[in-house]
Amino acid sequence: EEKSATEEKPNKWEQAASKAYDDDDELQAHIDGFAERKKGGGAAHNRHITGSKLFNRTYVVREMKPGAAALGYFHHNDENELEYQGKIAITDRDKKHFTPSKVMQHQSDRSLLLLDARHPEQISVMNLDKGKVVEEWQIDRELQDIVPLTKHDDMTDNPMVYGLANNAMFQIDARIPKENKVIDSKQKSYKSIHNMRSMATSGNGFIATGAEDGKIRLYDCVEKKAKTCLPGLGNEVKHIEISDDGQWILATCTDYIMAVPTQVPGTQRTGFEGRGMGTLKPHPYVLRLKVSDMAKYKLRKVSFTPAHFDQGKSIDEHWIITSTGPYIIKWNFNKLKKSGIVNSYSIRRAKSTVVHNEFRFNHNDDLLVTEANSVYAQHSAAKK
């Protein structure tokens, strides 16, 4: 077991909690009551972390109390430590607090798109310069997920995104001069599918969806039916990701992760294209913790957070990162690609439960990690 990377580090959020909001006295009152709520079981805690692809900035969603959250922003100092810069109360245009179920960077990191479980047919647009929600896009169905049109399209000024409902895929354009922002010619609904849950895009715009029954579908555009349907292993795909080149899919289920090659055997094309894979569907590589490690770390059950590849315009994916409980797990994706090895991974223990982690964009081996009450960057050395 490796030594905790957070040992003796100051708790950035504990420090941040004592700083006032500029625009929301009511939420400040909630923060001031932090100690009392902690005793009563309603303690504030972090929910999500994501790093900017364009700027030295990292965002953390922190739920101050049920249904009331803040967006904290940090930057990396010369020692690669995250330094707290400030926070924004997350409210809708009616000044009502909410905790977003998804946060996505948008339009060159000038905005964040937020999904709100109270209004699943709506996307809230937070302007980061103004520090508040300035638009609310209405969709004519309940959203399960949203993604950029290509994997790194959020680094551009493109105003359009894809949306996923339990039985439909569609392209959203906020410039449409009507209440429903779905492009009529860029959508497809399914009568026989009612369980799609997650969505992802590749660097060249291929699309994958994950379903509650474990099925993974591959598309070349949203308005046509899937080119390939992979059966999965029966458990819900909670999160899905595609490698930048479209050659691999990473699907997170509760207690295992699937890495699936998309290239059709004997050809140069993938299952996203042409006639799809047909009968040449690959078996997924299944990533699980060894029984011996489950015993060693006293893990009675596993519940993986969304798994991510390392990422960057100049980075060929070499690693897969996830966590369960207080343990950060890093798989050697290079060995899996080259030799089919699925049990080459390292485990690090954090101080407390890891809520979410991901690789920092264009920084080899640098992780962004949030636990319930701490936020930090961590250099992740290769396994010896």
N, C-alpha and C positions, 0 to 999 in steps of 0.2 A: 504493500500500500504506500502511495506517495504522500509526502507531507502536504498538509492543507495549504493551498495557495493564498488563502485569505487570512492566515494567522497574523495577528497583531495589526491588521489594516484598520484604519478608522471607518466607521459606519457612515457613509456619505448621506444616506437617507435620514439617519437619526439627526445629523447635523442640519440637513435641509429642512426637516420638519419644524425647526424653530424659526425659520425665515418667513416673513410675511408675504402673502400674495399682494400683488399690486392692484388687482382688479376684482377681488372677491372676499369681502369681509366675512361673509357667512361661512365659507369653507375654512377660513382661518380659525373661526370659532370651533369647527370640528377638529382641526389639528390641535388646538390648545387643549382639547379634552382627550388627547391621545392616551395619556397614562391611565385615566379612568376607564376608557374603553378597553384598553389592554387587559385590565383586571377582569372586565366583564366578558371577555372573549370576542370583542368586536375590534381587535387591533388592526391598524392600517398595515397593508402589505403590498409588495410589488407584484405585478401581473405579467409584464412583458418588457422586453428590451429589444431595441433595433438600432443599428448604426447607420448614419448617413453614408451614402456612397460618394458624395461630392464634397462634403465638408468635414472638418474635425468636430463632429457632433454625434452624440449618442442620446437616444430618447428612451425614457423609462415610464411606463404607465404604472402609477401607484394608486391603489384603491384606499381612500382615506376612511371610508365606512361603506357598507353595502349601498351600491348605487351612486356613490360620489367618488370621483377619481381626479387625479392631477397628472399632468404630463411634466416630468422633470427632464431637464436637458443638461448634459455634461460634456466636457471636452477632455482630450488626452493631453497630459503634460509631457515634458521631455522624458520622464521616467515611465511613460505609458500607463500612468495612473489616471483614473477618471476623476476629474474635478467638477464639483457641482457648480452650475452657472445660474440656475433659476428654475421656476416652475410656473405652469399655467393651469388654472382651473379648467376642467373639461365640462363644458355646459353646452346645451343646444341653443338655438337662436332665441328661445323663450327663457334663457338663463336657468334652465332646469339641469341639475347635475345628472351625469350618467357615467357608467364604466364601459368603455368600448370593448366589444368582443373581438375586434380585429383592428389593427392599425397598419396602414400602408402608406409609404412615402409616395409623393406624386408631384409631377411637373417640376423637375429639377430641384427637388427638396424644398420647394417654397410652400408646399401644402402637405397635410396629412389627411388621408381618407379614413374615416372612422365608421365602423358598423356598430349599431346600437340595438341590443336585444329587445328593448322596449318598442322599437320601430323597425322591424326586420325588413320592411320594404323601402328603406331610406338609407342614403349615404350622407354622412355629415362631412363637410369640407372645412378643415381647420387651416386658416391662413397663419403661417408661422411668424410672419412679420408683425401681424396685428395681434397674434396670441389669442385668437378666438375663432369659433365656428362662424363662417360668413355665408355659407350656402348649405342647403339641404336638398339633395337630388332625390326625386321620387321615382320609384321603380314599380311596375305594375304586378310584382310578385315578391315573395319573401326571399331574401338573399341568404345563401349559405356561405358564399365566399366571393371575393373580388381579387383580381390579379392584373398586372400590367399586360399590354398586348405582346410584349416580348420580355424576356427575363429581366433586362435592365432598362426597360422603357421608362421607368420612373426617373431615370437620369436625364430624360429629354423633356421638352415642353409639350409633348403630346397630351391633349386633354382627355383622351379616350381610354377606357379600361374595359376588361371583360367582367361579366357577372355570372354567377352560378346560382340557380335555384334547385330544388330537389328533383325537378323534372325538366329543366331547361337551361340552355346556355345562350348568352346574348352579349352584344357590344353596347356600351353605354357612352353617350356623348352629351355632356352637360350643355352644349351649345344649341341643342334641339329646342326650338321655341314652343314647347308644349310641356305639360306637367310630367308625362312619362318620358324619361330620357333614354329609353331603349331604341336603337336604330331598327326600324321595321325589317329591313333587308338583311340584317345581321343577327338573326336569332333562330333557334330551333327548339321546339318543345317535343317531349316524348310522352306517348300515352302509356307505355309499358314500363317506364322507369320513373321511380318516385323516391329514390334514396341517394342521390348524389350529394356529397358532403364537402369535398375539397377539390381545388383546382390549381394548376400550375402551367407556366409557359416556359419554353426554351429560348435560347438566344436568337433563333431565327423564327420564332413565333409558333412552333408546334404546341399543341395543347394536350394536357392529360387531366383526367378527373378520377377521383377516388370515391367509392360508394360505401354505404353502410354494410352491404353484403360482401365487401372485400374486392369487388370487381374494379379493374382499372381500364379506362377507355382512352384510346389515343385518337386525336383528331388533327387535321391540317387546317381547319377553320371552324368557327362556331356555328355556321349556318348549315353544315352538312353533318350527316350521321358519322359515327365513329368508324375509322378505318380498321381498328383492331379492338377487341375486347378481351382482356386477360382475366382469367377466372379468380386470381388471388387465392387466399387460403381460408376465406370465410369470415374473417374478423373485419370490423369496420376500419377503413382507411381514414385516420383522423387528420393526417396531413400528407401532402404529396409535393414532390419537388422534382424538377428535371435538370440534368446536367446542362451546362451552357451549350454544348454541341448536340444535344438531343439524343445522345447515345445511351443514356442511363436514366432510369426512374427510381426515385427513393420514396418509398411509401411507409409511413409510420402507423403501426397498429399499437394496441395497448402494451403487449408484452413481447413484441418482435418487430423487426424492421425488414422490409423487403427491398433488395436492390435488383432491378430488372433490366437486362440489356434489351435495347430496342432494335438493334440491327437484325434484319432478316437473314438467316443463314444462307451463305452462298451468293449473296448479293451485296451491293453497295448502298441499298436503301434501308430505311427504317420502317417500323410498323405504323408510323404516322402518315406514310405516303402510299400512293398507288392503290393497290388492292389490299394493303395491310399485310398481316402475317399469315392469314389463312390457318393452315394446320401446323405451321412452323413456329408455334408459340413457345417461347423459352420457359424453362422452370426458373422461378425466382431464387436468388440467393437469399437465404433467411438468416438474419443476424439476431442472435439471442445471446444472453449471458450464459456462461458455463454453469452447470449445476455446482461445481466445486467453488466457483466464485460467489454464487448465491449463498452457499453455506459460509464461506469465508467472511463475507460482508454482512451476514445475518439478514439477508433480504428474503422476507416471506413472500412478497409479490413484487412484480415489476410493473411500472406504469411510465412508459417512455414519454418524454416531452418531444415536440416535433423535431425530427432529425434533419440536419442540414449538411450540405457539402460545404467545403471551403469555397470561397467565391472571389471573383475579381476578373477584370478584363484581361489581365496577363497571367492568370492562374489556371493551370490545368488541375482539375479536382483530384486531390490526393487523400483527403480525409473525410470522415463522416462524424459529426458530433451530435450527442444527445445527452440526456440525463434521466435518472430515476431516483426519487428521494434525494438524499444529500450527495449522490455520486454522479460525477461527470464521466461519461464514457466516450472515448474517441477510437473509432475503428480505422484501420489502415485500408483505405479504399484502393490504393495502388496495388496492394497484394491481392485484393479481391479481383481487380480487373485483369491482372497478369496471370494469376495462378488459381483463382477460384477459392482463395483462403478466406473463410468467414469468421474465424475465431482469433484474429490478430487484433487485439484492442488493449487499451490501457484504461485504468480506472483511477480517478482521483476523488478524494473525499473533500467536500466543502464543509463549512461550519454548520449549515442548516440546509433545509430542502431547497433544491435548485428549481426555480420557477420556469426559467427559460434561458437558453444560451444559443449563441450563433457565432460564426467566424466573422471577424472584422473584414470589411470589403477591401481587397487589394493589399492585405497585410498577411503574409504567410504565417500561419500558426498562432495568430493572435485571436483570443476568444473574448467575447463580451458575455458576461455572466450576471444574472440577477437572482439573488436569493430573496426570501420573504422581506428582509430588512437590510439588505446590503447590495451594492452595485460595484462591480470591478472589472478591470481588464486583466487578462492573464495570458502570458506567453506559454504556448503549449509545445514543448519540445517533443521531437520524434521519439517513439518507443525504441529503446536500445535492444 
